[in-house]
Amino acid sequence: MAAYAGTELELFQHARNWKAYYGGFIRPFLRGEVLEVGAGIGATTESLCDGSQDRWVCLEPDAALARRIRQLPPCCEVMTGTTASLPPGPLFDCILYIDVLEHIEDDRGELARAAALLRENGHLIVLAPAHQALYTPFDRAIGHHRRYNRRGLAAIMPQGLERIASYDLDSAGLFLSLGNRLLLRRSMPTLGQIELWDRRFVPISRRLDPLLRYRFGKSILEVRRKG
């Protein structure tokens, strides 16, 4: 399997407020058998998997990253591969793409495979960076092919997946991203910048996003249900 090009996973594992924030929107759907595509080093799994699920598959194409996934609940298992390497058929009640879909060149084909792996009434959840205008050297450095908006995500969704919820999240963080896009142009944030955003700006976003009706933020979260 190809090695992952990015080096940001260690940095973003410290974004605990951010993980708790978006996790609050998706935890009601994390039941039964869950597939987490692109599990990385397991930081998202650690944040979201509470052990109540019947099964949680951490699917990671980079074998070196997969070997670093540790200390997970007993329901978790680690598999090295992609959705293309899984056996066919409806296998899962929930499939997660947490900051992963933007790394996949054929995102339309990827979601078609995911839909085929979902059971009836199962949920597909995508969290991705928003607004192509905010595409920066950081995106390029870690292998992002694109950023998304609601229309763009809708255009690549397979038929038969009903939109349940769609949110733009982290409005305060959007201003930080805009500043990086226009002024700093950094290819990689520092740990101090990640901690500043997570500790100071994410709490602001949690209060501000509802006032903006979740229409303004640097990330987009979408939940779809298979009919």
N, C-alpha and C positions, 0 to 999 in steps of 0.2 A: 504494500500500500504506500501511496505517496506521503512524504513527510509534510507536516503542516508548516507553512511559510511564516506565519506570524510569531511574534514573541511577546504578545500582550497578555497572555492568559495568566501569568503570574501576577501581573499588575492588577487585573480586574477581579481576581479572587478576593481582593481586599474591599471591594465595593459592596459591603454587606447591607447598607441601607437601600441601595438600588435593588439588590436581589430580593430583599424583603418587600419592597414597594411593588415591583411587577409581580412577585410571587403571590401577593394578595389577590390579584385578579384571576390567576389561573389555578390556584389550589383546588377550587371546587370541581375541576375537571380531571384532577390527577387521581384516578381510581381505576381499579381493575389492573389490566396489563398495560404498562406504559413503555413506549419507545422514545428514548432521548437520542436524537440524531446529532452527531458531532459533540460527544460528551467531553472532549478535551481532557483536562486533568481532573475532572470530577467536581469542580467547584459549584457548578449549577446543580448537580445531583445532590450534593451535600446540603444545599440550601432548600431544595424543593421536596426531596423524598423524605417523608416522615415515617416510613416503614409500614404504613397502613395499606399500601398497594399490594396486590397479589404478586406482581412481578414488575421489575423495572429493569429494562435493558439499556445499558450504556453502550451505544454504538459509536465507535471512533475509528476512522480510517487510518490514523497514524499509530502504528504499533508502539512506538516509543511513548507517546502520550497515554495510550491505553494502559500501559504497564504502571503508570504513575497514579492511577485511580485507586484510592485506598480508603479504608475505614467507612464503608457504606453499610446501610441496613442489610439484614440477611436476604431481603427480597431482591436485592440488586445483583445483576450479573454484567460482566464486561465482555463485549464482543468486538473484535477487530474486523472492520469492514464497512460497507455502505448499504443503503437500502437495496441496491442491485444485487448484493450478495446474500440477502435473506431469502428464505423459501417463500414461494408465492402463497397467496391466500390471506383472508382477513384474520390477522393475528392479534391486533392491539385495540384497546379501548381509547387510547390517547397517544398521539405522536407529537413530540416537541421539536421545534427548531428555534433554539434560543441563541440569537446572534450567530446563526449558521447559514441560513439560506443565501445571504449575500456573498458567501464564499463559493457557491456552487454555480458554475457557468451555465449549465442547462437547468435553470430553476423550474421551468415549466415541466420538464420531464421528471425532475425530482419529486415535485408535488403529485404528479400522476402516479408514481410508484407508491408514495405515501398513502394516497387515497385508496389504492388497491390493498394496502396492508391494514386499513381501518375496518373494524367491525361496524355493523349498522348501529347508528346513533353514537358512534365514536367521534372523538374531537381531534381536530388538527389545530395546533397552536403555533403561531409564528410571531417571534419578537425579532425585529430587524431595525437597523438604522434608517432614519427617515430623511427625505428631501435630498434629491440628487444635487441640488445647488450647494449642499454642504459637503460634497465629496472633497476630501483633502488628501495631502500626501500620506497621512496616517491610514486612510482607507486603502490606498494603493499599497502601502508597505505591508499590510497584513492580509492582502489578497482579496479585498472586497471588489467584486465586479460591478456593484451598483448599490444605490440606496433606494428606498421604496416610498411610495405614498399609497393611499387607499385604492386609487384607480389602478395603479401599477400592480398591486397585489391581486386585485380582482381579475385583472386581465390574464393572469397565469394560473388561476385556480381551476381545477378540474370541475366539470359539471357534476352535480349531485352533492356538492358541499355548500350547505347553507351558512351564510354569515350569521353568527350569534352575537358577536361583539367586535368592536373596532375602536381602539383608543390611540391617540397621540399622547405620549408620556414624556415627562421631563422638560417642561417649558423653560425652566430656569437653565437647565443644561444646554438648551438650544442656543442661548446667548453666548455661552462659553464656546460651543462649537463654531458659532458664527465668528467669534473673535479669533479663534484659531485659523479659520478659513481665510479671513481677511488680513490678519496681522501677524500671527506667530508662524503659521505654516509649518508647524512641527510634524515630523513623520512619526513620532512616538511620544506620548505623554510621560511625565515622570511620576514616580510613586506619590510625591507630594501633591501633584496636580490631581491625581485620582482621589486621594484622601480628601483634598479640599472640596472637590465636586461632591463626593459621596457624603461627607459630614455636614457641609454647609448648604449646598445647592439642592440636593435631592429632597431634604425636608421642606425646602421652599416649594419645590415642585409638587409635593404631596398636597400642599394647601392650595396652590395656584391652579393646578391642572383641572380640578372640578369646576372652578370658577370660569375657566376657559372652555368648559364642556368637552374636555379631552380632544380638542381640535388643533392643538399647537404644542409640538414637542420634538425632541431630537430622535425619538424612537417611536416605532409603530408596533402595536400589539393587536393581533387579529386572532379570533377564535372562530373556527368553522365546524359544523356538525354534518356528518354523513347521514343522509336520509335513507 
